[in-house]
Amino acid sequence: MPKMKTNSGAKKRFTLTGSGKIKRKHAFKRHILTKKTTKQKRNLTHDALVASVDEKNVKNMLCAR
């Protein structure tokens, strides 16, 4: 049986924490920032965790258990 390949897009977007959760960045912080409020942009800066519903799919893409 061949080795599993990690999804290239997923490995650029997600990181595993020590406790096994998955960190992600917020969307909507790349461009067209002039119309967004300072508060909105500041809140998008912080990392978030992947929802528990999606964790299984992301871990499969990362070949993590």
All heavy atoms as TSV, in Angstrom:
chain	resi	resn	atom	element	x	y	z
A	1	MET	N	N	0.849	-1.187	0.000
A	1	MET	CA	C	0.000	0.000	0.000
A	1	MET	C	C	0.894	1.249	0.000
A	1	MET	O	O	1.812	1.358	0.813
A	1	MET	CB	C	-0.858	-0.040	1.259
A	1	MET	CG	C	-1.818	1.080	1.415
A	1	MET	SD	S	-3.477	0.498	1.175
A	1	MET	CE	C	-4.333	2.035	1.261
A	2	PRO	N	N	0.625	2.209	-0.911
A	2	PRO	CA	C	1.459	3.414	-0.941
A	2	PRO	C	C	1.191	4.332	0.237
A	2	PRO	O	O	0.163	4.216	0.905
A	2	PRO	CB	C	1.050	4.082	-2.251
A	2	PRO	CG	C	-0.304	3.571	-2.530
A	2	PRO	CD	C	-0.375	2.192	-1.953
A	3	LYS	N	N	2.131	5.223	0.448
A	3	LYS	CA	C	1.966	6.192	1.532
A	3	LYS	C	C	0.850	7.173	1.186
A	3	LYS	O	O	0.601	7.455	0.018
A	3	LYS	CB	C	3.255	6.975	1.734
A	3	LYS	CG	C	4.400	6.156	2.295
A	3	LYS	CD	C	5.609	7.046	2.473
A	3	LYS	CE	C	6.777	6.245	2.982
A	3	LYS	NZ	N	7.978	7.074	3.112
A	4	MET	N	N	0.209	7.714	2.238
A	4	MET	CA	C	-0.812	8.744	2.042
A	4	MET	C	C	-0.107	10.056	1.712
A	4	MET	O	O	0.939	10.363	2.287
A	4	MET	CB	C	-1.625	8.931	3.325
A	4	MET	CG	C	-2.479	7.752	3.689
A	4	MET	SD	S	-4.089	7.845	2.959
A	4	MET	CE	C	-4.754	9.294	3.730
A	5	LYS	N	N	-0.674	10.823	0.799
A	5	LYS	CA	C	-0.112	12.140	0.479
A	5	LYS	C	C	-0.886	13.220	1.222
A	5	LYS	O	O	-2.114	13.217	1.226
A	5	LYS	CB	C	-0.187	12.402	-1.022
A	5	LYS	CG	C	0.906	11.709	-1.804
A	5	LYS	CD	C	1.037	12.325	-3.176
A	5	LYS	CE	C	2.214	11.712	-3.902
A	5	LYS	NZ	N	2.354	12.256	-5.261
A	6	THR	N	N	-0.148	14.135	1.832
A	6	THR	CA	C	-0.760	15.275	2.500
A	6	THR	C	C	-1.288	16.232	1.444
A	6	THR	O	O	-0.626	16.480	0.436
A	6	THR	CB	C	0.290	16.003	3.364
A	6	THR	OG1	O	0.816	15.078	4.309
A	6	THR	CG2	C	-0.322	17.166	4.101
A	7	ASN	N	N	-2.478	16.780	1.666
A	7	ASN	CA	C	-3.056	17.764	0.754
A	7	ASN	C	C	-2.239	19.060	0.847
A	7	ASN	O	O	-2.102	19.640	1.924
A	7	ASN	CB	C	-4.517	18.006	1.159
A	7	ASN	CG	C	-5.212	18.971	0.253
A	7	ASN	OD1	O	-4.804	20.122	0.148
A	7	ASN	ND2	N	-6.270	18.521	-0.390
A	8	SER	N	N	-1.683	19.498	-0.278
A	8	SER	CA	C	-0.766	20.643	-0.288
A	8	SER	C	C	-1.443	21.930	0.166
A	8	SER	O	O	-0.836	22.742	0.864
A	8	SER	CB	C	-0.182	20.853	-1.684
A	8	SER	OG	O	0.612	19.757	-2.035
A	9	GLY	N	N	-2.694	22.131	-0.246
A	9	GLY	CA	C	-3.422	23.328	0.161
A	9	GLY	C	C	-3.672	23.345	1.656
A	9	GLY	O	O	-3.569	24.381	2.308
A	10	ALA	N	N	-3.977	22.171	2.214
A	10	ALA	CA	C	-4.281	22.074	3.645
A	10	ALA	C	C	-3.036	22.313	4.493
A	10	ALA	O	O	-3.116	22.971	5.533
A	10	ALA	CB	C	-4.883	20.710	3.961
A	11	LYS	N	N	-1.891	21.815	4.052
A	11	LYS	CA	C	-0.690	21.983	4.879
A	11	LYS	C	C	-0.235	23.438	4.933
A	11	LYS	O	O	0.444	23.839	5.866
A	11	LYS	CB	C	0.436	21.058	4.432
A	11	LYS	CG	C	1.149	21.395	3.163
A	11	LYS	CD	C	2.198	20.330	2.843
A	11	LYS	CE	C	2.774	20.528	1.462
A	11	LYS	NZ	N	3.555	19.381	1.021
A	12	LYS	N	N	-0.635	24.247	3.923
A	12	LYS	CA	C	-0.316	25.674	3.942
A	12	LYS	C	C	-1.277	26.456	4.831
A	12	LYS	O	O	-0.944	27.538	5.294
A	12	LYS	CB	C	-0.374	26.243	2.530
A	12	LYS	CG	C	0.699	25.707	1.606
A	12	LYS	CD	C	0.408	26.080	0.165
A	12	LYS	CE	C	1.324	25.298	-0.775
A	12	LYS	NZ	N	0.921	25.450	-2.174
A	13	ARG	N	N	-2.488	25.930	5.034
A	13	ARG	CA	C	-3.537	26.689	5.714
A	13	ARG	C	C	-3.749	26.335	7.176
A	13	ARG	O	O	-4.255	27.152	7.934
A	13	ARG	CB	C	-4.860	26.483	4.977
A	13	ARG	CG	C	-4.948	27.216	3.669
A	13	ARG	CD	C	-6.195	26.829	2.908
A	13	ARG	NE	N	-6.385	27.657	1.727
A	13	ARG	CZ	C	-5.784	27.474	0.565
A	13	ARG	NH1	N	-4.923	26.474	0.421
A	13	ARG	NH2	N	-6.008	28.265	-0.441
A	14	PHE	N	N	-3.413	25.122	7.577
A	14	PHE	CA	C	-3.739	24.653	8.923
A	14	PHE	C	C	-2.490	24.226	9.673
A	14	PHE	O	O	-1.535	23.727	9.069
A	14	PHE	CB	C	-4.697	23.456	8.867
A	14	PHE	CG	C	-5.973	23.731	8.129
A	14	PHE	CD1	C	-6.205	23.173	6.889
A	14	PHE	CD2	C	-6.952	24.545	8.686
A	14	PHE	CE1	C	-7.392	23.414	6.208
A	14	PHE	CE2	C	-8.134	24.796	8.021
A	14	PHE	CZ	C	-8.357	24.231	6.773
A	15	THR	N	N	-2.510	24.406	11.015
A	15	THR	CA	C	-1.442	23.879	11.863
A	15	THR	C	C	-2.067	23.148	13.038
A	15	THR	O	O	-3.121	23.555	13.536
A	15	THR	CB	C	-0.531	25.006	12.408
A	15	THR	OG1	O	-1.342	25.990	13.049
A	15	THR	CG2	C	0.275	25.647	11.310
A	16	LEU	N	N	-1.429	22.074	13.448
A	16	LEU	CA	C	-1.921	21.295	14.583
A	16	LEU	C	C	-1.381	21.898	15.879
A	16	LEU	O	O	-0.211	22.276	15.953
A	16	LEU	CB	C	-1.452	19.844	14.468
A	16	LEU	CG	C	-2.241	18.967	13.503
A	16	LEU	CD1	C	-1.497	17.671	13.254
A	16	LEU	CD2	C	-3.621	18.680	14.047
A	17	THR	N	N	-2.224	21.963	16.900
A	17	THR	CA	C	-1.779	22.417	18.216
A	17	THR	C	C	-1.310	21.207	19.021
A	17	THR	O	O	-1.498	20.068	18.599
A	17	THR	CB	C	-2.926	23.116	18.977
A	17	THR	OG1	O	-3.960	22.160	19.198
A	17	THR	CG2	C	-3.473	24.296	18.200
A	18	GLY	N	N	-0.719	21.460	20.162
A	18	GLY	CA	C	-0.230	20.383	21.002
A	18	GLY	C	C	-1.337	19.476	21.508
A	18	GLY	O	O	-1.134	18.283	21.711
A	19	SER	N	N	-2.528	20.047	21.712
A	19	SER	CA	C	-3.644	19.251	22.229
A	19	SER	C	C	-4.416	18.530	21.120
A	19	SER	O	O	-5.403	17.866	21.387
A	19	SER	CB	C	-4.601	20.144	23.014
A	19	SER	OG	O	-5.117	21.152	22.186
A	20	GLY	N	N	-3.981	18.711	19.858
A	20	GLY	CA	C	-4.617	17.994	18.755
A	20	GLY	C	C	-5.684	18.786	18.026
A	20	GLY	O	O	-6.296	18.273	17.088
A	21	LYS	N	N	-5.911	20.032	18.425
A	21	LYS	CA	C	-6.869	20.863	17.704
A	21	LYS	C	C	-6.182	21.452	16.482
A	21	LYS	O	O	-4.965	21.378	16.350
A	21	LYS	CB	C	-7.401	21.965	18.612
A	21	LYS	CG	C	-8.246	21.442	19.747
A	21	LYS	CD	C	-8.665	22.544	20.688
A	21	LYS	CE	C	-9.441	21.950	21.856
A	21	LYS	NZ	N	-9.606	22.922	22.932
A	22	ILE	N	N	-6.961	22.064	15.601
A	22	ILE	CA	C	-6.409	22.596	14.363
A	22	ILE	C	C	-6.629	24.096	14.305
A	22	ILE	O	O	-7.756	24.572	14.419
A	22	ILE	CB	C	-7.059	21.916	13.145
A	22	ILE	CG1	C	-6.897	20.403	13.246
A	22	ILE	CG2	C	-6.430	22.413	11.862
A	22	ILE	CD1	C	-7.782	19.635	12.319
A	23	LYS	N	N	-5.522	24.837	14.137
A	23	LYS	CA	C	-5.595	26.292	14.029
A	23	LYS	C	C	-5.769	26.695	12.583
A	23	LYS	O	O	-5.252	26.050	11.673
A	23	LYS	CB	C	-4.307	26.932	14.557
A	23	LYS	CG	C	-4.290	27.155	16.028
A	23	LYS	CD	C	-3.252	28.138	16.517
A	23	LYS	CE	C	-1.926	28.134	15.812
A	23	LYS	NZ	N	-0.921	28.975	16.480
A	24	ARG	N	N	-6.488	27.822	12.368
A	24	ARG	CA	C	-6.690	28.364	11.034
A	24	ARG	C	C	-6.672	29.880	11.098
A	24	ARG	O	O	-6.763	30.457	12.174
A	24	ARG	CB	C	-8.033	27.903	10.469
A	24	ARG	CG	C	-9.214	28.470	11.236
A	24	ARG	CD	C	-10.536	28.163	10.593
A	24	ARG	NE	N	-11.648	28.663	11.386
A	24	ARG	CZ	C	-12.133	29.886	11.338
A	24	ARG	NH1	N	-11.582	30.781	10.527
A	24	ARG	NH2	N	-13.152	30.253	12.093
A	25	LYS	N	N	-6.532	30.506	9.953
A	25	LYS	CA	C	-6.610	31.965	9.847
A	25	LYS	C	C	-8.031	32.352	9.438
A	25	LYS	O	O	-8.773	31.538	8.891
A	25	LYS	CB	C	-5.636	32.476	8.780
A	25	LYS	CG	C	-4.180	32.243	9.105
A	25	LYS	CD	C	-3.639	33.374	9.912
A	25	LYS	CE	C	-2.120	33.286	10.002
A	25	LYS	NZ	N	-1.579	34.186	10.973
A	26	HIS	N	N	-8.385	33.614	9.692
A	26	HIS	CA	C	-9.670	34.138	9.254
A	26	HIS	C	C	-9.599	34.550	7.791
A	26	HIS	O	O	-8.542	34.968	7.300
A	26	HIS	CB	C	-10.050	35.363	10.082
A	26	HIS	CG	C	-10.575	35.018	11.428
A	26	HIS	ND1	N	-11.860	34.577	11.652
A	26	HIS	CD2	C	-9.995	35.046	12.649
A	26	HIS	CE1	C	-12.043	34.358	12.939
A	26	HIS	NE2	N	-10.915	34.631	13.574
A	27	ALA	N	N	-10.724	34.465	7.100
A	27	ALA	CA	C	-10.831	34.960	5.728
A	27	ALA	C	C	-11.116	36.460	5.756
A	27	ALA	O	O	-11.321	37.039	6.827
A	27	ALA	CB	C	-11.951	34.214	5.017
A	28	PHE	N	N	-11.135	37.072	4.578
A	28	PHE	CA	C	-11.508	38.482	4.383
A	28	PHE	C	C	-10.485	39.473	4.941
A	28	PHE	O	O	-10.838	40.573	5.321
A	28	PHE	CB	C	-12.902	38.780	4.966
A	28	PHE	CG	C	-13.959	37.839	4.482
A	28	PHE	CD1	C	-14.540	36.926	5.351
A	28	PHE	CD2	C	-14.352	37.854	3.151
A	28	PHE	CE1	C	-15.513	36.051	4.903
A	28	PHE	CE2	C	-15.333	36.984	2.695
A	28	PHE	CZ	C	-15.908	36.076	3.569
A	29	LYS	N	N	-9.205	39.121	4.984
A	29	LYS	CA	C	-8.194	40.055	5.495
A	29	LYS	C	C	-7.105	40.313	4.442
A	29	LYS	O	O	-6.053	40.836	4.742
A	29	LYS	CB	C	-7.583	39.471	6.787
A	29	LYS	CG	C	-6.599	40.379	7.506
A	29	LYS	CD	C	-7.272	41.295	8.486
A	29	LYS	CE	C	-6.398	42.435	8.942
A	29	LYS	NZ	N	-5.163	42.101	9.588
A	30	ARG	N	N	-7.339	39.969	3.190
A	30	ARG	CA	C	-6.296	40.082	2.163
A	30	ARG	C	C	-6.340	41.411	1.414
A	30	ARG	O	O	-5.321	42.044	1.225
A	30	ARG	CB	C	-6.414	38.940	1.155
A	30	ARG	CG	C	-6.124	37.581	1.758
A	30	ARG	CD	C	-4.651	37.396	1.992
A	30	ARG	NE	N	-4.425	36.145	2.699
A	30	ARG	CZ	C	-3.339	35.852	3.365
A	30	ARG	NH1	N	-2.351	36.714	3.445
A	30	ARG	NH2	N	-3.212	34.706	3.982
A	31	HIS	N	N	-7.510	41.795	0.935
A	31	HIS	CA	C	-7.607	43.014	0.138
A	31	HIS	C	C	-8.996	43.614	0.334
A	31	HIS	O	O	-9.824	43.065	1.044
A	31	HIS	CB	C	-7.328	42.722	-1.349
A	31	HIS	CG	C	-8.291	41.773	-1.970
A	31	HIS	ND1	N	-9.130	42.117	-2.984
A	31	HIS	CD2	C	-8.578	40.476	-1.695
A	31	HIS	CE1	C	-9.879	41.061	-3.317
A	31	HIS	NE2	N	-9.565	40.063	-2.556
A	32	ILE	N	N	-9.220	44.784	-0.294
A	32	ILE	CA	C	-10.455	45.567	-0.105
A	32	ILE	C	C	-10.659	45.829	1.387
A	32	ILE	O	O	-11.713	45.569	1.954
A	32	ILE	CB	C	-11.691	44.884	-0.726
A	32	ILE	CG1	C	-11.378	44.337	-2.115
A	32	ILE	CG2	C	-12.843	45.874	-0.825
A	32	ILE	CD1	C	-12.519	43.530	-2.724
A	33	LEU	N	N	-9.619	46.355	2.029
A	33	LEU	CA	C	-9.670	46.581	3.469
A	33	LEU	C	C	-10.142	47.991	3.829
A	33	LEU	O	O	-10.445	48.251	4.996
A	33	LEU	CB	C	-8.284	46.335	4.086
A	33	LEU	CG	C	-7.754	44.902	3.947
A	33	LEU	CD1	C	-6.318	44.831	4.395
A	33	LEU	CD2	C	-8.604	43.927	4.727
A	34	THR	N	N	-10.248	48.875	2.842
A	34	THR	CA	C	-10.593	50.264	3.150
A	34	THR	C	C	-12.030	50.392	3.649
A	34	THR	O	O	-12.319	51.237	4.486
A	34	THR	CB	C	-10.409	51.158	1.910
A	34	THR	OG1	O	-11.071	50.553	0.801
A	34	THR	CG2	C	-8.943	51.335	1.601
A	35	LYS	N	N	-12.916	49.576	3.146
A	35	LYS	CA	C	-14.323	49.686	3.561
A	35	LYS	C	C	-14.616	48.937	4.864
A	35	LYS	O	O	-15.714	49.042	5.391
A	35	LYS	CB	C	-15.252	49.195	2.446
A	35	LYS	CG	C	-15.080	47.736	2.062
A	35	LYS	CD	C	-16.065	47.310	0.994
A	35	LYS	CE	C	-15.682	47.824	-0.373
A	35	LYS	NZ	N	-16.498	47.227	-1.447
A	36	LYS	N	N	-13.676	48.165	5.358
A	36	LYS	CA	C	-13.879	47.428	6.606
A	36	LYS	C	C	-13.439	48.285	7.787
A	36	LYS	O	O	-12.459	49.024	7.700
A	36	LYS	CB	C	-13.096	46.116	6.589
A	36	LYS	CG	C	-13.647	45.144	5.564
A	36	LYS	CD	C	-12.785	43.950	5.346
A	36	LYS	CE	C	-13.376	43.131	4.202
A	36	LYS	NZ	N	-12.368	42.540	3.371
A	37	THR	N	N	-14.142	48.158	8.892
A	37	THR	CA	C	-13.816	48.951	10.063
A	37	THR	C	C	-12.535	48.446	10.710
A	37	THR	O	O	-12.145	47.291	10.512
A	37	THR	CB	C	-14.957	48.909	11.096
A	37	THR	OG1	O	-15.092	47.565	11.553
A	37	THR	CG2	C	-16.262	49.389	10.502
A	38	THR	N	N	-11.906	49.301	11.485
A	38	THR	CA	C	-10.679	48.925	12.188
A	38	THR	C	C	-10.946	47.762	13.130
A	38	THR	O	O	-10.132	46.841	13.237
A	38	THR	CB	C	-10.150	50.125	12.989
A	38	THR	OG1	O	-10.102	51.261	12.131
A	38	THR	CG2	C	-8.767	49.860	13.518
A	39	LYS	N	N	-12.091	47.793	13.806
A	39	LYS	CA	C	-12.452	46.715	14.732
A	39	LYS	C	C	-12.582	45.381	13.991
A	39	LYS	O	O	-12.108	44.335	14.456
A	39	LYS	CB	C	-13.765	47.065	15.418
A	39	LYS	CG	C	-14.252	46.026	16.410
A	39	LYS	CD	C	-15.562	46.445	17.045
A	39	LYS	CE	C	-16.045	45.421	18.037
A	39	LYS	NZ	N	-17.322	45.831	18.648
A	40	GLN	N	N	-13.213	45.434	12.840
A	40	GLN	CA	C	-13.408	44.218	12.043
A	40	GLN	C	C	-12.062	43.639	11.620
A	40	GLN	O	O	-11.816	42.438	11.765
A	40	GLN	CB	C	-14.239	44.584	10.814
A	40	GLN	CG	C	-14.773	43.416	10.022
A	40	GLN	CD	C	-15.626	43.878	8.846
A	40	GLN	OE1	O	-15.820	45.077	8.627
A	40	GLN	NE2	N	-16.121	42.940	8.092
A	41	LYS	N	N	-11.160	44.504	11.141
A	41	LYS	CA	C	-9.841	44.047	10.698
A	41	LYS	C	C	-9.022	43.506	11.859
A	41	LYS	O	O	-8.321	42.503	11.720
A	41	LYS	CB	C	-9.098	45.192	10.010
A	41	LYS	CG	C	-9.693	45.565	8.660
A	41	LYS	CD	C	-8.907	46.636	7.973
A	41	LYS	CE	C	-9.279	48.008	8.482
A	41	LYS	NZ	N	-8.770	49.100	7.630
A	42	ARG	N	N	-9.120	44.160	13.011
A	42	ARG	CA	C	-8.379	43.710	14.194
A	42	ARG	C	C	-8.860	42.331	14.634
A	42	ARG	O	O	-8.066	41.466	14.990
A	42	ARG	CB	C	-8.559	44.731	15.316
A	42	ARG	CG	C	-7.740	44.435	16.551
A	42	ARG	CD	C	-7.830	45.568	17.566
A	42	ARG	NE	N	-9.204	45.801	18.007
A	42	ARG	CZ	C	-9.905	46.922	17.781
A	42	ARG	NH1	N	-9.376	47.913	17.083
A	42	ARG	NH2	N	-11.125	47.056	18.234
A	43	ASN	N	N	-10.174	42.114	14.615
A	43	ASN	CA	C	-10.718	40.820	15.039
A	43	ASN	C	C	-10.391	39.695	14.054
A	43	ASN	O	O	-10.337	38.528	14.443
A	43	ASN	CB	C	-12.231	40.917	15.240
A	43	ASN	CG	C	-12.590	41.721	16.466
A	43	ASN	OD1	O	-11.788	41.842	17.397
A	43	ASN	ND2	N	-13.773	42.304	16.474
A	44	LEU	N	N	-10.149	40.035	12.793
A	44	LEU	CA	C	-9.766	39.027	11.804
A	44	LEU	C	C	-8.297	38.635	11.909
A	44	LEU	O	O	-7.876	37.647	11.326
A	44	LEU	CB	C	-10.050	39.547	10.392
A	44	LEU	CG	C	-11.520	39.703	9.998
A	44	LEU	CD1	C	-11.624	40.403	8.663
A	44	LEU	CD2	C	-12.223	38.367	9.969
A	45	THR	N	N	-7.514	39.428	12.665
A	45	THR	CA	C	-6.082	39.170	12.793
A	45	THR	C	C	-5.796	37.891	13.583
A	45	THR	O	O	-4.877	37.151	13.274
A	45	THR	CB	C	-5.396	40.368	13.491
A	45	THR	OG1	O	-5.576	41.514	12.663
A	45	THR	CG2	C	-3.924	40.136	13.691
A	46	HIS	N	N	-6.591	37.631	14.605
A	46	HIS	CA	C	-6.310	36.519	15.509
A	46	HIS	C	C	-6.655	35.179	14.872
A	46	HIS	O	O	-7.569	35.082	14.059
A	46	HIS	CB	C	-7.103	36.701	16.803
A	46	HIS	CG	C	-6.910	38.057	17.419
A	46	HIS	ND1	N	-5.689	38.489	17.891
A	46	HIS	CD2	C	-7.776	39.091	17.592
A	46	HIS	CE1	C	-5.816	39.724	18.351
A	46	HIS	NE2	N	-7.071	40.120	18.179
A	47	ASP	N	N	-5.898	34.149	15.261
A	47	ASP	CA	C	-6.158	32.800	14.774
A	47	ASP	C	C	-7.439	32.254	15.387
A	47	ASP	O	O	-7.877	32.696	16.448
A	47	ASP	CB	C	-5.000	31.864	15.133
A	47	ASP	CG	C	-3.753	32.156	14.309
A	47	ASP	OD1	O	-3.881	32.839	13.279
A	47	ASP	OD2	O	-2.668	31.705	14.707
A	48	ALA	N	N	-8.018	31.287	14.707
A	48	ALA	CA	C	-9.227	30.637	15.201
A	48	ALA	C	C	-9.004	29.129	15.140
A	48	ALA	O	O	-7.998	28.665	14.596
A	48	ALA	CB	C	-10.423	31.037	14.351
A	49	LEU	N	N	-9.923	28.381	15.704
A	49	LEU	CA	C	-9.856	26.925	15.649
A	49	LEU	C	C	-10.868	26.416	14.633
A	49	LEU	O	O	-11.940	27.013	14.453
A	49	LEU	CB	C	-10.165	26.322	17.021
A	49	LEU	CG	C	-9.128	26.587	18.108
A	49	LEU	CD1	C	-9.625	26.036	19.438
A	49	LEU	CD2	C	-7.791	25.971	17.760
A	50	VAL	N	N	-10.518	25.331	13.974
A	50	VAL	CA	C	-11.437	24.700	13.031
A	50	VAL	C	C	-12.600	24.118	13.828
A	50	VAL	O	O	-12.411	23.559	14.912
A	50	VAL	CB	C	-10.697	23.602	12.238
A	50	VAL	CG1	C	-11.647	22.744	11.433
A	50	VAL	CG2	C	-9.660	24.225	11.329
A	51	ALA	N	N	-13.814	24.248	13.301
A	51	ALA	CA	C	-15.000	23.727	13.973
A	51	ALA	C	C	-14.883	22.218	14.146
A	51	ALA	O	O	-14.288	21.523	13.310
A	51	ALA	CB	C	-16.248	24.066	13.161
A	52	SER	N	N	-15.458	21.718	15.227
A	52	SER	CA	C	-15.356	20.281	15.531
A	52	SER	C	C	-15.974	19.422	14.432
A	52	SER	O	O	-15.533	18.301	14.190
A	52	SER	CB	C	-16.033	19.989	16.871
A	52	SER	OG	O	-17.374	20.421	16.838
A	53	VAL	N	N	-16.970	19.958	13.733
A	53	VAL	CA	C	-17.628	19.228	12.638
A	53	VAL	C	C	-16.648	18.982	11.492
A	53	VAL	O	O	-16.689	17.942	10.839
A	53	VAL	CB	C	-18.836	20.047	12.121
A	53	VAL	CG1	C	-19.560	19.323	11.012
A	53	VAL	CG2	C	-19.774	20.361	13.258
A	54	ASP	N	N	-15.756	19.945	11.249
A	54	ASP	CA	C	-14.833	19.861	10.112
A	54	ASP	C	C	-13.494	19.229	10.468
A	54	ASP	O	O	-12.690	18.952	9.576
A	54	ASP	CB	C	-14.572	21.265	9.557
A	54	ASP	CG	C	-15.861	21.933	9.109
A	54	ASP	OD1	O	-16.705	21.258	8.510
A	54	ASP	OD2	O	-16.009	23.145	9.374
A	55	GLU	N	N	-13.234	19.003	11.750
A	55	GLU	CA	C	-11.920	18.510	12.179
A	55	GLU	C	C	-11.530	17.196	11.513
A	55	GLU	O	O	-10.392	17.025	11.093
A	55	GLU	CB	C	-11.873	18.354	13.700
A	55	GLU	CG	C	-11.311	19.564	14.392
A	55	GLU	CD	C	-11.070	19.350	15.871
A	55	GLU	OE1	O	-10.809	18.204	16.284
A	55	GLU	OE2	O	-11.143	20.340	16.614
A	56	LYS	N	N	-12.461	16.273	11.400
A	56	LYS	CA	C	-12.161	14.964	10.828
A	56	LYS	C	C	-11.679	15.097	9.384
A	56	LYS	O	O	-10.679	14.477	8.991
A	56	LYS	CB	C	-13.398	14.066	10.894
A	56	LYS	CG	C	-13.159	12.659	10.434
A	56	LYS	CD	C	-14.425	11.819	10.492
A	56	LYS	CE	C	-14.199	10.458	9.879
A	56	LYS	NZ	N	-15.458	9.716	9.729
A	57	ASN	N	N	-12.370	15.929	8.596
A	57	ASN	CA	C	-11.982	16.118	7.190
A	57	ASN	C	C	-10.609	16.766	7.071
A	57	ASN	O	O	-9.788	16.359	6.241
A	57	ASN	CB	C	-13.021	16.992	6.472
A	57	ASN	CG	C	-14.312	16.258	6.238
A	57	ASN	OD1	O	-14.337	15.038	6.159
A	57	ASN	ND2	N	-15.398	16.991	6.166
A	58	VAL	N	N	-10.328	17.770	7.900
A	58	VAL	CA	C	-9.045	18.468	7.833
A	58	VAL	C	C	-7.921	17.529	8.264
A	58	VAL	O	O	-6.845	17.506	7.652
A	58	VAL	CB	C	-9.063	19.752	8.692
A	58	VAL	CG1	C	-7.707	20.425	8.690
A	58	VAL	CG2	C	-10.113	20.715	8.170
A	59	LYS	N	N	-8.160	16.750	9.304
A	59	LYS	CA	C	-7.126	15.806	9.757
A	59	LYS	C	C	-6.821	14.751	8.681
A	59	LYS	O	O	-5.674	14.344	8.523
A	59	LYS	CB	C	-7.553	15.133	11.056
A	59	LYS	CG	C	-7.338	16.026	12.262
A	59	LYS	CD	C	-7.618	15.350	13.574
A	59	LYS	CE	C	-7.312	16.282	14.728
A	59	LYS	NZ	N	-7.597	15.697	16.028
A	60	ASN	N	N	-7.854	14.337	7.941
A	60	ASN	CA	C	-7.612	13.409	6.816
A	60	ASN	C	C	-6.742	14.053	5.757
A	60	ASN	O	O	-5.843	13.408	5.200
A	60	ASN	CB	C	-8.929	12.956	6.202
A	60	ASN	CG	C	-9.610	11.870	7.012
A	60	ASN	OD1	O	-8.959	11.196	7.818
A	60	ASN	ND2	N	-10.890	11.702	6.823
A	61	MET	N	N	-6.991	15.331	5.463
A	61	MET	CA	C	-6.185	16.035	4.457
A	61	MET	C	C	-4.745	16.207	4.926
A	61	MET	O	O	-3.826	16.196	4.115
A	61	MET	CB	C	-6.799	17.399	4.163
A	61	MET	CG	C	-8.064	17.330	3.352
A	61	MET	SD	S	-8.580	18.928	2.717
A	61	MET	CE	C	-9.396	19.624	4.131
A	62	LEU	N	N	-4.548	16.349	6.251
A	62	LEU	CA	C	-3.207	16.526	6.797
A	62	LEU	C	C	-2.531	15.194	7.116
A	62	LEU	O	O	-1.400	15.173	7.585
A	62	LEU	CB	C	-3.270	17.374	8.072
A	62	LEU	CG	C	-3.694	18.822	7.911
A	62	LEU	CD1	C	-3.883	19.473	9.273
A	62	LEU	CD2	C	-2.701	19.602	7.076
A	63	CYS	N	N	-3.244	14.095	6.910
A	63	CYS	CA	C	-2.752	12.763	7.275
A	63	CYS	C	C	-2.379	12.703	8.747
A	63	CYS	O	O	-1.356	12.116	9.125
A	63	CYS	CB	C	-1.579	12.352	6.404
A	63	CYS	SG	S	-1.997	12.221	4.662
A	64	ALA	N	N	-3.183	13.354	9.581
A	64	ALA	CA	C	-2.958	13.361	11.032
A	64	ALA	C	C	-4.024	12.522	11.699
A	64	ALA	O	O	-5.126	12.381	11.172
A	64	ALA	CB	C	-3.015	14.793	11.552
A	65	ARG	N	N	-3.687	11.974	12.869
A	65	ARG	CA	C	-4.674	11.129	13.559
A	65	ARG	C	C	-5.172	11.792	14.788
A	65	ARG	O	O	-4.587	12.596	15.398
A	65	ARG	CB	C	-4.043	9.804	13.915
A	65	ARG	CG	C	-3.758	9.014	12.660
A	65	ARG	CD	C	-3.433	7.580	12.965
A	65	ARG	NE	N	-3.216	6.899	11.696
A	65	ARG	CZ	C	-2.336	5.941	11.529
A	65	ARG	NH1	N	-1.597	5.529	12.503
A	65	ARG	NH2	N	-2.212	5.372	10.359
